[in-house]
Amino acid sequence: MIYFLLLILALASFFLIRSTDYVIISLKGISARSHAKIFALSSLILAVGTSIPEMSVGVTSALEGSPGLSLGVVVGSNIANNSLITGIACLMAGPIIIHGPNFSRDVWVAIIAGLSPLVLMVDGDLSRLDGVVLLMMYLAYAVSLFKWRPAIHAETFETMAL
């Protein structure tokens, strides 16, 4: 049985590596055709990819009549992503020095995005209109990644890796 599980693990790892190659090739093609930066496309795909599990739980719980669970998943994932993951990264890598002209803007966007559901809940619930407002905020930020992000040069990545 253990050999079978190891074989499945090896096959899954192989397919994961191969699919990553296809994603990179596709990203380069999309970037060339849309004139968008690969960094912006990668950020968008990463954001959507990490949000899909929370979104699945949120939508399922809302459809089954437990909207409180949806809110709990959203708030909990924000806390985990912003605090736990950053804290673990700092513990493992030491101080993280962030370079870039858009850092302060991104910090404010993260603060506003984290507080927006709480502000929209002042009336006691999050309505469908509030959901549309939150989705439009996300869409506006995603579009801004494509339009107003300055080009990131290879030196920036080399500096960040040091």
Phi, psi and chi 1 to 4 in degrees:
 res  aa     phi    psi   chi1   chi2   chi3   chi4
   1 MET       -  -40.9 -178.6   66.4  172.5      -
   2 ILE   -64.8  -35.5 -171.2   76.9      -      -
   3 TYR   -66.5  -37.6  -64.4  114.1      -      -
   4 PHE   -63.9  -44.1  178.4   70.1      -      -
   5 LEU   -65.2  -38.1  -65.9  175.2      -      -
   6 LEU   -66.3  -37.0  -72.2  173.1      -      -
   7 LEU   -64.3  -44.1  176.6   66.3      -      -
   8 ILE   -62.3  -41.9  -70.3  175.2      -      -
   9 LEU   -61.7  -43.5  178.2   64.9      -      -
  10 ALA   -64.8  -43.5      -      -      -      -
  11 LEU   -64.9  -42.9  -74.2  172.3      -      -
  12 ALA   -63.2  -40.1      -      -      -      -
  13 SER   -64.3  -41.9  -61.8      -      -      -
  14 PHE   -60.4  -47.8  171.5   77.0      -      -
  15 PHE   -66.6  -33.6  -73.7  117.7      -      -
  16 LEU   -64.9  -43.4 -179.7   64.7      -      -
  17 ILE   -65.3  -43.9  -68.3  168.1      -      -
  18 ARG   -64.6  -41.1  -67.0  -59.6  -60.6  161.0
  19 SER   -67.3  -31.8   64.2      -      -      -
  20 THR   -63.4  -40.0  -56.2      -      -      -
  21 ASP   -60.0  -42.9  -68.3  -21.2      -      -
  22 TYR   -65.9  -37.3  -70.3  125.0      -      -
  23 VAL   -63.9  -43.1  167.1      -      -      -
  24 ILE   -64.1  -44.3  -69.2  171.0      -      -
  25 ILE   -62.4  -43.2  -68.6  167.2      -      -
  26 SER   -65.2  -40.2  -61.6      -      -      -
  27 LEU   -60.8  -41.0  -89.4  176.2      -      -
  28 LYS   -63.6  -40.8  -71.8  179.2 -178.6  178.3
  29 GLY   -66.1  -44.9      -      -      -      -
  30 ILE   -63.4  -40.9  -67.9  169.0      -      -
  31 SER   -62.5  -41.7  175.2      -      -      -
  32 ALA   -67.4  -41.1      -      -      -      -
  33 ARG   -74.2  -34.4  -74.8 -169.5  -64.7  -82.1
  34 SER   -96.3   -5.0   68.3      -      -      -
  35 HIS    59.2   25.7  -56.1  -68.5      -      -
  36 ALA   -94.9  154.3      -      -      -      -
  37 LYS   -76.9  144.6  -56.6  -66.9  178.2 -141.4
  38 ILE   -61.4  -35.4  -69.0  178.5      -      -
  39 PHE   -59.4  -44.9  177.2   78.1      -      -
  40 ALA   -65.1  -43.9      -      -      -      -
  41 LEU   -63.1  -43.5  -70.0  171.1      -      -
  42 SER   -63.4  -41.6  -59.3      -      -      -
  43 SER   -62.1  -42.5  -62.2      -      -      -
  44 LEU   -65.5  -45.0 -175.5   62.1      -      -
  45 ILE   -64.6  -40.6  -71.0  172.0      -      -
  46 LEU   -63.6  -43.5 -179.0   65.2      -      -
  47 ALA   -63.2  -45.6      -      -      -      -
  48 VAL   -67.1  -43.0  170.3      -      -      -
  49 GLY   -63.4  -37.9      -      -      -      -
  50 THR   -79.8  -16.1   57.2      -      -      -
  51 SER   -90.4  -17.8  -61.8      -      -      -
  52 ILE   -60.1  -43.8  -72.8  174.7      -      -
  53 PRO   -61.0  -44.0  -23.2   32.7      -      -
  54 GLU   -65.0  -39.0  -72.9   91.6   -0.9      -
  55 MET   -65.2  -40.2 -175.0  176.6   65.9      -
  56 SER   -61.9  -46.4  -61.1      -      -      -
  57 VAL   -65.0  -42.0  169.9      -      -      -
  58 GLY   -62.7  -46.4      -      -      -      -
  59 VAL   -66.9  -43.8  168.3      -      -      -
  60 THR   -62.6  -45.0  -57.5      -      -      -
  61 SER   -68.5  -35.2   63.6      -      -      -
  62 ALA   -66.6  -40.7      -      -      -      -
  63 LEU   -67.6  -28.4  -69.0  175.1      -      -
  64 GLU   -91.6    8.7  -68.3 -176.9   -0.2      -
  65 GLY    87.6   20.3      -      -      -      -
  66 SER  -123.3   66.8  -60.3      -      -      -
  67 PRO   -65.5  -23.1   21.5  -29.1      -      -
  68 GLY   -62.7  -35.6      -      -      -      -
  69 LEU   -64.9  -38.0 -178.3   60.0      -      -
  70 SER   -58.9  -48.2  -63.0      -      -      -
  71 LEU   -63.6  -40.4 -176.9   62.2      -      -
  72 GLY   -61.9  -38.9      -      -      -      -
  73 VAL   -65.3  -43.7  166.4      -      -      -
  74 VAL   -64.4  -48.9  170.2      -      -      -
  75 VAL   -65.2  -43.8  171.5      -      -      -
  76 GLY   -63.3  -40.3      -      -      -      -
  77 SER   -69.4  -34.0   67.0      -      -      -
  78 ASN   -63.7  -44.6  -84.9  -28.7      -      -
  79 ILE   -62.7  -45.8  -69.1  170.0      -      -
  80 ALA   -64.3  -45.2      -      -      -      -
  81 ASN   -67.5  -42.2  -71.7  -24.3      -      -
  82 ASN   -81.2  -34.2  -68.4  -30.5      -      -
  83 SER  -103.1  -56.2  -58.2      -      -      -
  84 LEU   -64.5  -50.3  180.0   66.6      -      -
  85 ILE   -65.8  -42.8  -56.2  -58.4      -      -
  86 THR   -64.7  -41.6  -54.6      -      -      -
  87 GLY   -62.4  -43.6      -      -      -      -
  88 ILE   -64.7  -41.0  -70.3  172.1      -      -
  89 ALA   -62.0  -41.1      -      -      -      -
  90 CYS   -67.5  -38.7  -71.5      -      -      -
  91 LEU   -64.1  -39.8  -77.4  174.5      -      -
  92 MET   -79.3  -40.1  -66.6  177.1   68.7      -
  93 ALA  -101.9   -9.5      -      -      -      -
  94 GLY    85.9 -162.3      -      -      -      -
  95 PRO   -60.1  138.4  -13.6   21.9      -      -
  96 ILE  -106.3  114.8  -62.8  175.0      -      -
  97 ILE   -98.0  124.2  -59.2  168.3      -      -
  98 ILE  -105.5  127.7  -59.6 -178.5      -      -
  99 HIS  -111.9  150.6  -58.7  -77.3      -      -
 100 GLY   140.1  145.2      -      -      -      -
 101 PRO   -73.6  -18.6   26.7  -33.4      -      -
 102 ASN  -102.1    8.1  -65.5  -42.8      -      -
 103 PHE   -61.1  -47.3  175.0   67.4      -      -
 104 SER   -65.1  -35.6   66.1      -      -      -
 105 ARG   -64.4  -43.3 -176.8 -173.1   82.9  132.9
 106 ASP   -66.2  -35.0  -69.9  -19.7      -      -
 107 VAL   -64.0  -44.5  167.2      -      -      -
 108 TRP   -65.2  -38.0  -77.7  109.3      -      -
 109 VAL   -63.3  -41.7  167.2      -      -      -
 110 ALA   -64.5  -40.7      -      -      -      -
 111 ILE   -64.9  -45.7  -69.8  170.0      -      -
 112 ILE   -64.0  -42.0  -68.8  168.7      -      -
 113 ALA   -64.5  -36.5      -      -      -      -
 114 GLY   -72.3  -32.8      -      -      -      -
 115 LEU   -89.5  -19.6  -66.7  176.5      -      -
 116 SER   -56.5  -45.6  -67.1      -      -      -
 117 PRO   -61.2  -36.1  -22.8   31.6      -      -
 118 LEU   -66.9  -39.6  -61.7  175.1      -      -
 119 VAL   -66.1  -41.5  170.9      -      -      -
 120 LEU   -69.5  -18.1  -67.4  170.7      -      -
 121 MET   -90.4    5.0 -110.8 -179.0   17.9      -
 122 VAL   -57.2  -34.2  167.8      -      -      -
 123 ASP   -79.2    0.6   61.7   -8.4      -      -
 124 GLY   108.7  -16.2      -      -      -      -
 125 ASP  -154.7  163.2   75.1  -36.0      -      -
 126 LEU  -100.6  113.2  -78.8  172.0      -      -
 127 SER   -89.2  177.0   65.9      -      -      -
 128 ARG   -63.8  -36.7  -71.9 -172.1  175.9  150.8
 129 LEU   -62.0  -40.9  179.6   61.3      -      -
 130 ASP   -62.0  -39.0  -65.1  -23.0      -      -
 131 GLY   -62.7  -41.2      -      -      -      -
 132 VAL   -63.3  -41.3  169.3      -      -      -
 133 VAL   -60.3  -45.5  168.3      -      -      -
 134 LEU   -64.4  -41.3  -67.8  170.8      -      -
 135 LEU   -64.7  -38.4  -73.4  173.0      -      -
 136 MET   -66.7  -36.5  -64.8  -53.6  -72.4      -
 137 MET   -62.8  -43.1  -71.9  173.9   57.9      -
 138 TYR   -63.7  -44.8  175.8   75.3      -      -
 139 LEU   -61.2  -42.3 -177.0   63.6      -      -
 140 ALA   -62.2  -41.5      -      -      -      -
 141 TYR   -67.8  -41.9 -179.8   67.8      -      -
 142 ALA   -61.5  -41.6      -      -      -      -
 143 VAL   -65.4  -37.7  167.8      -      -      -
 144 SER   -64.6  -28.4   77.0      -      -      -
 145 LEU   -62.4  -34.6  -75.7  176.5      -      -
 146 PHE   -81.3  -36.0  -69.4  102.4      -      -
 147 LYS   -88.6  -44.1  -71.5 -166.8  173.8 -172.7
 148 TRP  -110.5    3.8  -64.0  -62.6      -      -
 149 ARG   -75.2  128.3 -109.1  -30.0  134.6  164.9
 150 PRO   -71.1  158.0   25.0  -31.4      -      -
 151 ALA   -64.0  137.8      -      -      -      -
 152 ILE  -102.5  124.0  -65.7 -179.3      -      -
 153 HIS   -90.6  164.6  -57.5  -72.0      -      -
 154 ALA   -60.9  -33.0      -      -      -      -
 155 GLU   -62.2  -35.0  -54.1   91.1   49.6      -
 156 THR   -63.0  -44.2  -54.9      -      -      -
 157 PHE   -65.9  -38.1  -74.9  115.7      -      -
 158 GLU   -64.4  -41.0  -69.4  171.9    6.4      -
 159 THR   -64.9  -41.2  -54.7      -      -      -
 160 MET   -66.6  -30.5  -67.7  169.2  109.5      -
 161 ALA   -76.8  -20.7      -      -      -      -
 162 LEU   -74.8      -  -65.1  177.3      -      -
